[in-house]
Amino acid sequence: MAETTTIGGSSSEQVTGDWFSVPKLRLRDRHFTVPLDYSLDNRTCPKISVFAREVVSYGKEEQSLPYLLYLQCGPGFECRCPTEAGGWMRRA
């Protein structure tokens, strides 16, 4: 599902994938197309694509929950998809 959001006069596009499951978790991928520099004219500013993965406990997909941002790896390296609700993921 694609939707457009406006932030500070600049628009960004968000594509949200379908929910999928691993034991005790529900996940969905999101892709955002955003300006590289929000201070520039949105029509001429280069855009970048940002990937995020939403992870929640099974059954909590529709609840309004606080965000936890976990940054892993560096440019060009993929993050592994969680395969279970264990370790630091369970604690979070």
MMTF fields as JSON, N, C-alpha, C and O atoms, coordinates in Angstrom:
{
  "mmtfVersion": "1.0.0",
  "mmtfProducer": "UNKNOWN",
  "numBonds": 367,
  "numAtoms": 368,
  "numGroups": 92,
  "numChains": 1,
  "numModels": 1,
  "chainsPerModel": [1],
  "groupsPerChain": [92],
  "chainIdList": ["A"],
  "bondAtomList": [4, 2, 8, 6, 12, 10, 16, 14, 20, 18, 24, 22, 28, 26, 32, 30, 36, 34, 40, 38, 44, 42, 48, 46, 52, 50, 56, 54, 60, 58, 64, 62, 68, 66, 72, 70, 76, 74, 80, 78, 84, 82, 88, 86, 92, 90, 96, 94, 100, 98, 104, 102, 108, 106, 112, 110, 116, 114, 120, 118, 124, 122, 128, 126, 132, 130, 136, 134, 140, 138, 144, 142, 148, 146, 152, 150, 156, 154, 160, 158, 164, 162, 168, 166, 172, 170, 176, 174, 180, 178, 184, 182, 188, 186, 192, 190, 196, 194, 200, 198, 204, 202, 208, 206, 212, 210, 216, 214, 220, 218, 224, 222, 228, 226, 232, 230, 236, 234, 240, 238, 244, 242, 248, 246, 252, 250, 256, 254, 260, 258, 264, 262, 268, 266, 272, 270, 276, 274, 280, 278, 284, 282, 288, 286, 292, 290, 296, 294, 300, 298, 304, 302, 308, 306, 312, 310, 316, 314, 320, 318, 324, 322, 328, 326, 332, 330, 336, 334, 340, 338, 344, 342, 348, 346, 352, 350, 356, 354, 360, 358, 364, 362],
  "bondOrderList": [1, 1, 1, 1, 1, 1, 1, 1, 1, 1, 1, 1, 1, 1, 1, 1, 1, 1, 1, 1, 1, 1, 1, 1, 1, 1, 1, 1, 1, 1, 1, 1, 1, 1, 1, 1, 1, 1, 1, 1, 1, 1, 1, 1, 1, 1, 1, 1, 1, 1, 1, 1, 1, 1, 1, 1, 1, 1, 1, 1, 1, 1, 1, 1, 1, 1, 1, 1, 1, 1, 1, 1, 1, 1, 1, 1, 1, 1, 1, 1, 1, 1, 1, 1, 1, 1, 1, 1, 1, 1, 1],
  "groupList": [{"groupName": "MET", "atomNameList": ["N", "CA", "C", "O"], "elementList": ["N", "C", "C", "O"], "formalChargeList": [0, 0, 0, 0], "bondAtomList": [1, 0, 2, 1, 3, 2], "bondOrderList": [1, 1, 2], "singleLetterCode": "M", "chemCompType": "L-PEPTIDE LINKING"}, {"groupName": "ALA", "atomNameList": ["N", "CA", "C", "O"], "elementList": ["N", "C", "C", "O"], "formalChargeList": [0, 0, 0, 0], "bondAtomList": [1, 0, 2, 1, 3, 2], "bondOrderList": [1, 1, 2], "singleLetterCode": "A", "chemCompType": "L-PEPTIDE LINKING"}, {"groupName": "GLU", "atomNameList": ["N", "CA", "C", "O"], "elementList": ["N", "C", "C", "O"], "formalChargeList": [0, 0, 0, 0], "bondAtomList": [1, 0, 2, 1, 3, 2], "bondOrderList": [1, 1, 2], "singleLetterCode": "E", "chemCompType": "L-PEPTIDE LINKING"}, {"groupName": "THR", "atomNameList": ["N", "CA", "C", "O"], "elementList": ["N", "C", "C", "O"], "formalChargeList": [0, 0, 0, 0], "bondAtomList": [1, 0, 2, 1, 3, 2], "bondOrderList": [1, 1, 2], "singleLetterCode": "T", "chemCompType": "L-PEPTIDE LINKING"}, {"groupName": "ILE", "atomNameList": ["N", "CA", "C", "O"], "elementList": ["N", "C", "C", "O"], "formalChargeList": [0, 0, 0, 0], "bondAtomList": [1, 0, 2, 1, 3, 2], "bondOrderList": [1, 1, 2], "singleLetterCode": "I", "chemCompType": "L-PEPTIDE LINKING"}, {"groupName": "GLY", "atomNameList": ["N", "CA", "C", "O"], "elementList": ["N", "C", "C", "O"], "formalChargeList": [0, 0, 0, 0], "bondAtomList": [1, 0, 2, 1, 3, 2], "bondOrderList": [1, 1, 2], "singleLetterCode": "G", "chemCompType": "PEPTIDE LINKING"}, {"groupName": "SER", "atomNameList": ["N", "CA", "C", "O"], "elementList": ["N", "C", "C", "O"], "formalChargeList": [0, 0, 0, 0], "bondAtomList": [1, 0, 2, 1, 3, 2], "bondOrderList": [1, 1, 2], "singleLetterCode": "S", "chemCompType": "L-PEPTIDE LINKING"}, {"groupName": "GLN", "atomNameList": ["N", "CA", "C", "O"], "elementList": ["N", "C", "C", "O"], "formalChargeList": [0, 0, 0, 0], "bondAtomList": [1, 0, 2, 1, 3, 2], "bondOrderList": [1, 1, 2], "singleLetterCode": "Q", "chemCompType": "L-PEPTIDE LINKING"}, {"groupName": "VAL", "atomNameList": ["N", "CA", "C", "O"], "elementList": ["N", "C", "C", "O"], "formalChargeList": [0, 0, 0, 0], "bondAtomList": [1, 0, 2, 1, 3, 2], "bondOrderList": [1, 1, 2], "singleLetterCode": "V", "chemCompType": "L-PEPTIDE LINKING"}, {"groupName": "ASP", "atomNameList": ["N", "CA", "C", "O"], "elementList": ["N", "C", "C", "O"], "formalChargeList": [0, 0, 0, 0], "bondAtomList": [1, 0, 2, 1, 3, 2], "bondOrderList": [1, 1, 2], "singleLetterCode": "D", "chemCompType": "L-PEPTIDE LINKING"}, {"groupName": "TRP", "atomNameList": ["N", "CA", "C", "O"], "elementList": ["N", "C", "C", "O"], "formalChargeList": [0, 0, 0, 0], "bondAtomList": [1, 0, 2, 1, 3, 2], "bondOrderList": [1, 1, 2], "singleLetterCode": "W", "chemCompType": "L-PEPTIDE LINKING"}, {"groupName": "PHE", "atomNameList": ["N", "CA", "C", "O"], "elementList": ["N", "C", "C", "O"], "formalChargeList": [0, 0, 0, 0], "bondAtomList": [1, 0, 2, 1, 3, 2], "bondOrderList": [1, 1, 2], "singleLetterCode": "F", "chemCompType": "L-PEPTIDE LINKING"}, {"groupName": "PRO", "atomNameList": ["N", "CA", "C", "O"], "elementList": ["N", "C", "C", "O"], "formalChargeList": [0, 0, 0, 0], "bondAtomList": [1, 0, 2, 1, 3, 2], "bondOrderList": [1, 1, 2], "singleLetterCode": "P", "chemCompType": "L-PEPTIDE LINKING"}, {"groupName": "LYS", "atomNameList": ["N", "CA", "C", "O"], "elementList": ["N", "C", "C", "O"], "formalChargeList": [0, 0, 0, 0], "bondAtomList": [1, 0, 2, 1, 3, 2], "bondOrderList": [1, 1, 2], "singleLetterCode": "K", "chemCompType": "L-PEPTIDE LINKING"}, {"groupName": "LEU", "atomNameList": ["N", "CA", "C", "O"], "elementList": ["N", "C", "C", "O"], "formalChargeList": [0, 0, 0, 0], "bondAtomList": [1, 0, 2, 1, 3, 2], "bondOrderList": [1, 1, 2], "singleLetterCode": "L", "chemCompType": "L-PEPTIDE LINKING"}, {"groupName": "ARG", "atomNameList": ["N", "CA", "C", "O"], "elementList": ["N", "C", "C", "O"], "formalChargeList": [0, 0, 0, 0], "bondAtomList": [1, 0, 2, 1, 3, 2], "bondOrderList": [1, 1, 2], "singleLetterCode": "R", "chemCompType": "L-PEPTIDE LINKING"}, {"groupName": "HIS", "atomNameList": ["N", "CA", "C", "O"], "elementList": ["N", "C", "C", "O"], "formalChargeList": [0, 0, 0, 0], "bondAtomList": [1, 0, 2, 1, 3, 2], "bondOrderList": [1, 1, 2], "singleLetterCode": "H", "chemCompType": "L-PEPTIDE LINKING"}, {"groupName": "TYR", "atomNameList": ["N", "CA", "C", "O"], "elementList": ["N", "C", "C", "O"], "formalChargeList": [0, 0, 0, 0], "bondAtomList": [1, 0, 2, 1, 3, 2], "bondOrderList": [1, 1, 2], "singleLetterCode": "Y", "chemCompType": "L-PEPTIDE LINKING"}, {"groupName": "ASN", "atomNameList": ["N", "CA", "C", "O"], "elementList": ["N", "C", "C", "O"], "formalChargeList": [0, 0, 0, 0], "bondAtomList": [1, 0, 2, 1, 3, 2], "bondOrderList": [1, 1, 2], "singleLetterCode": "N", "chemCompType": "L-PEPTIDE LINKING"}, {"groupName": "CYS", "atomNameList": ["N", "CA", "C", "O"], "elementList": ["N", "C", "C", "O"], "formalChargeList": [0, 0, 0, 0], "bondAtomList": [1, 0, 2, 1, 3, 2], "bondOrderList": [1, 1, 2], "singleLetterCode": "C", "chemCompType": "L-PEPTIDE LINKING"}],
  "groupTypeList": [0, 1, 2, 3, 3, 3, 4, 5, 5, 6, 6, 6, 2, 7, 8, 3, 5, 9, 10, 11, 6, 8, 12, 13, 14, 15, 14, 15, 9, 15, 16, 11, 3, 8, 12, 14, 9, 17, 6, 14, 9, 18, 15, 3, 19, 12, 13, 4, 6, 8, 11, 1, 15, 2, 8, 8, 6, 17, 5, 13, 2, 2, 7, 6, 14, 12, 17, 14, 14, 17, 14, 7, 19, 5, 12, 5, 11, 2, 19, 15, 19, 12, 3, 2, 1, 5, 5, 10, 0, 15, 15, 1],
  "groupIdList": [1, 2, 3, 4, 5, 6, 7, 8, 9, 10, 11, 12, 13, 14, 15, 16, 17, 18, 19, 20, 21, 22, 23, 24, 25, 26, 27, 28, 29, 30, 31, 32, 33, 34, 35, 36, 37, 38, 39, 40, 41, 42, 43, 44, 45, 46, 47, 48, 49, 50, 51, 52, 53, 54, 55, 56, 57, 58, 59, 60, 61, 62, 63, 64, 65, 66, 67, 68, 69, 70, 71, 72, 73, 74, 75, 76, 77, 78, 79, 80, 81, 82, 83, 84, 85, 86, 87, 88, 89, 90, 91, 92],
  "secStructList": [7, 3, 3, 3, 3, 3, 3, 6, 6, 3, 3, 3, 3, 3, 3, 3, 7, 7, 7, 3, 3, 3, 6, 6, 3, 3, 3, 3, 3, 3, 3, 3, 3, 3, 3, 1, 7, 6, 6, 1, 7, 6, 6, 6, 1, 7, 3, 3, 3, 3, 3, 3, 3, 3, 3, 3, 3, 6, 6, 7, 6, 6, 1, 7, 7, 7, 7, 7, 7, 7, 7, 7, 1, 7, 6, 6, 7, 7, 7, 7, 7, 7, 7, 1, 1, 7, 2, 2, 2, 2, 2, 7],
  "xCoordList": [0.838, 0.0, 0.894, 1.748, 0.72, 1.51, 0.687, -0.502, 1.324, 0.667, 1.683, 2.883, 1.2, 2.065, 1.827, 0.682, 2.91, 2.861, 3.595, 4.596, 3.118, 3.795, 4.406, 3.727, 5.714, 6.446, 7.147, 7.992, 6.81, 7.461, 7.418, 8.376, 6.317, 6.181, 6.771, 6.559, 7.505, 8.08, 7.283, 6.886, 7.054, 6.283, 7.208, 8.287, 6.771, 7.506, 6.505, 5.338, 6.967, 6.111, 6.487, 7.665, 5.461, 5.669, 4.955, 3.775, 5.67, 5.077, 5.146, 6.225, 3.981, 3.894, 3.543, 2.566, 4.342, 4.097, 3.036, 2.524, 2.718, 1.761, 2.439, 3.653, 1.642, 2.163, 2.585, 1.925, 3.688, 4.067, 4.503, 4.758, 4.593, 4.794, 6.049, 6.469, 6.634, 7.63, 7.111, 6.205, 7.647, 7.089, 6.965, 7.957, 5.741, 5.38, 5.536, 5.341, 5.882, 6.066, 5.313, 5.086, 4.929, 4.367, 5.289, 5.726, 5.584, 6.516, 5.923, 5.117, 6.336, 6.021, 7.105, 7.646, 7.396, 8.44, 7.828, 6.709, 8.604, 8.181, 9.334, 10.498, 9.006, 9.986, 9.514, 8.371, 10.396, 10.097, 10.975, 12.176, 10.401, 11.164, 11.085, 10.006, 12.239, 12.277, 13.338, 14.269, 13.2, 14.242, 15.567, 15.588, 16.643, 17.973, 18.233, 18.943, 17.663, 17.853, 16.533, 16.118, 15.874, 14.565, 14.637, 13.602, 15.82, 15.925, 15.918, 15.802, 16.04, 16.041, 14.636, 13.74, 14.457, 13.181, 12.866, 13.659, 11.727, 11.339, 11.268, 11.488, 10.967, 10.831, 12.178, 12.249, 13.259, 14.569, 15.558, 16.616, 15.236, 16.143, 16.236, 15.217, 17.44, 17.556, 16.792, 16.66, 16.296, 15.546, 16.367, 17.205, 16.109, 16.716, 15.605, 14.513, 15.882, 14.95, 15.44, 16.599, 14.548, 14.863, 14.005, 12.796, 14.629, 13.925, 13.763, 14.684, 12.598, 12.343, 11.522, 10.708, 11.739, 10.94, 10.226, 10.85, 8.914, 8.086, 7.934, 7.593, 8.188, 8.111, 7.267, 7.548, 6.234, 5.386, 5.093, 5.228, 4.688, 4.26, 2.991, 2.167, 2.837, 1.657, 0.402, 0.31, -0.56, -1.821, -1.82, -2.86, -0.683, -0.611, -0.432, -0.009, -0.747, -0.532, -1.299, -0.802, -2.485, -3.324, -3.224, -3.883, -2.422, -2.292, -1.356, -0.42, -1.624, -0.751, 0.355, 0.123, 1.54, 2.66, 3.781, 3.885, 4.634, 5.791, 6.779, 6.794, 7.604, 8.604, 9.925, 10.282, 10.639, 12.016, 12.806, 12.531, 13.772, 14.598, 15.874, 16.622, 16.124, 17.326, 18.078, 17.59, 19.261, 20.072, 21.111, 21.827, 21.187, 22.102, 22.814, 22.228, 24.065, 24.87, 25.227, 24.987, 25.796, 26.226, 25.689, 24.92, 26.079, 25.584, 25.918, 27.054, 24.905, 25.114, 25.005, 25.112, 24.794, 24.676, 23.243, 22.628, 22.713, 21.344, 21.274, 22.237, 20.129, 19.85, 19.071, 18.167, 19.423, 18.684, 17.282, 17.084, 16.34, 14.971, 14.881, 15.431, 14.193, 14.03, 13.333, 12.41, 13.772, 13.183, 12.433, 11.768, 12.542, 11.824, 11.809, 12.526, 10.983, 10.882, 11.804, 11.342, 13.098, 14.041, 15.101, 15.127, 15.978, 17.091, 16.629, 15.669, 17.315, 16.971, 15.592, 14.937, 15.146, 13.829, 12.716, 11.751, 12.844, 11.835, 11.812, 10.748, 12.989, 13.081, 12.449, 11.781, 12.667, 12.084, 10.584, 9.913],
  "yCoordList": [-1.162, 0.0, 1.24, 1.377, 2.122, 3.349, 4.52, 4.634, 5.385, 6.598, 7.723, 7.486, 8.949, 10.118, 10.926, 11.165, 11.35, 12.123, 13.435, 13.467, 14.52, 15.807, 16.149, 16.135, 16.461, 16.843, 18.161, 18.227, 19.196, 20.486, 20.995, 21.613, 20.745, 21.217, 20.277, 20.488, 19.244, 18.276, 16.98, 16.548, 16.371, 15.142, 13.937, 13.998, 12.85, 11.591, 10.493, 10.576, 9.473, 8.353, 7.172, 6.905, 6.465, 5.308, 4.109, 4.19, 3.004, 1.763, 0.763, 0.455, 0.259, -0.662, -2.054, -2.234, -3.035, -4.415, -5.069, -4.461, -6.302, -7.076, -7.646, -7.849, -7.901, -8.545, -9.97, -10.646, -10.43, -11.836, -12.267, -11.422, -13.565, -14.086, -14.92, -15.61, -14.841, -15.781, -16.139, -15.463, -17.177, -17.546, -16.351, -15.697, -16.081, -15.06, -13.613, -12.687, -13.397, -12.043, -11.835, -12.771, -10.574, -10.16, -9.072, -8.196, -9.132, -8.202, -7.666, -8.329, -6.451, -5.928, -4.927, -4.216, -4.901, -4.035, -2.739, -2.707, -1.663, -0.353, 0.26, 0.108, 0.945, 1.663, 3.107, 3.368, 4.039, 5.468, 6.119, 5.855, 6.954, 7.778, 9.195, 9.785, 9.74, 11.042, 11.929, 11.434, 13.255, 14.164, 13.926, 13.638, 14.045, 13.916, 15.075, 14.913, 16.241, 17.424, 18.185, 18.767, 18.185, 18.829, 20.347, 20.988, 20.936, 22.392, 22.84, 24.033, 21.895, 22.234, 22.114, 21.553, 22.642, 22.558, 21.091, 20.396, 20.633, 19.233, 18.794, 17.62, 19.71, 19.356, 19.047, 18.267, 19.66, 19.475, 18.707, 18.3, 18.508, 17.824, 16.332, 15.707, 15.755, 14.309, 13.556, 14.038, 12.386, 11.555, 10.317, 9.86, 9.789, 8.531, 7.59, 8.033, 6.303, 5.288, 4.766, 4.376, 4.763, 4.304, 3.076, 3.089, 2.017, 0.774, 0.672, 0.992, 0.229, -0.038, -1.307, -1.613, -2.039, -3.241, -3.047, -2.78, -3.184, -3.053, -4.443, -5.401, -4.55, -5.828, -5.632, -4.748, -6.454, -6.397, -7.816, -8.771, -7.941, -9.235, -9.652, -8.811, -10.95, -11.483, -10.98, -11.047, -10.478, -9.989, -8.502, -7.96, -7.833, -6.409, -5.529, -4.378, -6.058, -5.328, -4.014, -3.05, -3.948, -2.751, -1.838, -0.799, -2.191, -1.35, -0.174, -0.278, 0.937, 2.105, 1.917, 2.066, 1.594, 1.28, 2.287, 2.899, 2.479, 3.371, 2.758, 1.544, 3.61, 3.151, 2.869, 3.538, 1.888, 1.615, 1.55, 0.71, 2.419, 2.437, 1.672, 2.025, 0.627, -0.192, -0.126, -0.601, 0.46, 0.586, -0.517, -0.714, -1.232, -2.362, -2.289, -1.887, -2.675, -2.766, -1.387, -0.364, -1.388, -0.145, -0.053, -0.913, 0.97, 1.114, -0.114, -0.587, -0.599, -1.727, -3.102, -4.118, -3.145, -4.433, -4.638, -3.737, -5.817, -6.119, -6.517, -7.034, -6.27, -6.733, -8.037, -8.162, -8.991, -10.25, -10.041, -9.25, -10.731, -10.683, -11.454, -12.551, -10.904, -11.666, -12.986, -13.044, -14.044, -15.361, -15.859, -16.894, -15.112, -15.488, -14.302, -13.32, -14.41, -13.35, -13.68, -13.83, -13.795, -14.124, -13.05, -12.089, -13.205, -12.291, -10.877, -10.655, -9.908, -8.501, -8.167, -7.246, -8.902, -8.65, -8.922, -8.163, -9.981, -10.3, -9.2, -8.768, -8.767, -7.714, -6.403, -5.707, -6.086, -4.853, -4.974, -4.044],
  "zCoordList": [0.0, 0.0, 0.0, 0.876, -0.939, -1.04, -0.528, -0.828, 0.243, 0.697, 0.71, 0.847, 0.565, 0.552, 1.817, 2.2, 2.47, 3.702, 3.487, 2.771, 4.093, 4.003, 5.352, 6.379, 5.335, 6.538, 6.241, 5.348, 6.971, 6.784, 5.356, 4.891, 4.65, 3.289, 2.243, 1.048, 2.659, 1.729, 1.802, 2.884, 0.659, 0.657, 0.583, -0.006, 1.184, 1.106, 0.801, 1.185, 0.112, -0.232, 0.644, 0.885, 1.117, 1.969, 1.353, 1.012, 1.214, 0.734, 1.877, 2.384, 2.277, 3.404, 2.903, 2.176, 3.293, 2.902, 3.775, 4.716, 3.453, 4.236, 5.477, 5.497, 6.506, 7.707, 7.375, 6.585, 7.978, 7.913, 9.298, 10.156, 9.53, 10.879, 11.017, 10.089, 12.195, 12.705, 14.099, 14.586, 14.765, 16.07, 17.025, 17.349, 17.467, 18.452, 17.969, 18.757, 16.695, 16.188, 14.882, 14.115, 14.649, 13.367, 12.828, 13.573, 11.528, 10.906, 9.61, 8.957, 9.251, 7.918, 7.551, 8.397, 6.275, 5.744, 5.247, 4.737, 5.412, 4.928, 4.146, 4.518, 3.074, 2.257, 2.15, 1.772, 2.482, 2.435, 1.375, 1.321, 0.545, -0.385, 0.154, 0.218, 0.544, 1.216, 0.588, -0.047, 0.764, 0.253, 0.968, 2.164, 0.256, 0.849, 1.81, 2.802, 1.517, 2.348, 2.396, 1.394, 3.545, 3.678, 3.541, 3.36, 3.622, 3.492, 2.029, 1.751, 1.092, -0.335, -0.911, -0.28, -2.102, -2.808, -3.101, -3.736, -2.646, -2.792, -4.256, -4.555, -5.165, -6.583, -7.225, -8.175, -6.707, -7.336, -6.462, -6.943, -5.21, -4.285, -4.623, -4.918, -4.584, -4.784, -3.696, -2.571, -4.037, -3.094, -2.73, -3.507, -1.542, -1.123, -0.676, -0.32, -0.696, -0.231, 1.115, 1.257, 2.095, 3.447, 3.734, 3.499, 4.241, 4.573, 6.077, 6.828, 6.518, 7.937, 8.05, 7.179, 9.123, 9.385, 10.712, 11.738, 10.674, 11.868, 12.486, 11.792, 13.791, 14.5, 15.751, 16.56, 15.914, 17.112, 17.571, 16.807, 18.839, 19.359, 18.638, 18.276, 18.43, 17.759, 18.464, 19.689, 17.7, 18.241, 18.57, 18.944, 18.441, 18.774, 17.539, 17.653, 16.374, 15.12, 15.056, 14.474, 15.633, 15.522, 16.736, 16.768, 17.736, 18.927, 18.657, 17.865, 19.324, 19.246, 20.282, 21.481, 19.82, 20.704, 20.521, 19.458, 21.542, 21.368, 20.382, 20.174, 19.779, 18.818, 19.515, 20.485, 19.021, 19.411, 18.113, 17.256, 17.967, 16.769, 17.059, 17.97, 16.29, 16.433, 15.115, 14.089, 15.144, 13.935, 13.933, 14.914, 12.826, 12.713, 11.373, 10.368, 11.367, 10.149, 9.607, 10.248, 8.435, 7.817, 6.408, 5.979, 5.688, 4.32, 3.471, 3.435, 2.806, 1.906, 2.554, 1.868, 3.859, 4.543, 4.986, 5.556, 4.726, 5.116, 6.583, 7.149, 7.181, 8.532, 8.419, 7.592, 9.244, 9.233, 9.788, 10.71, 9.241, 9.718, 11.033, 11.132, 12.06, 13.298, 13.015, 12.204, 13.682, 13.48, 14.705, 14.654, 15.824, 17.037, 17.999, 17.806, 19.035, 20.04, 21.209, 22.34, 20.944, 21.998, 22.148, 21.38, 23.135, 23.342, 23.597, 24.335, 22.985, 23.205, 22.649, 23.137, 21.637, 21.045, 22.072, 22.151, 22.843, 23.854, 24.922, 25.365, 25.316, 26.339, 25.859, 26.623, 24.604, 24.039, 23.957, 23.511]
}
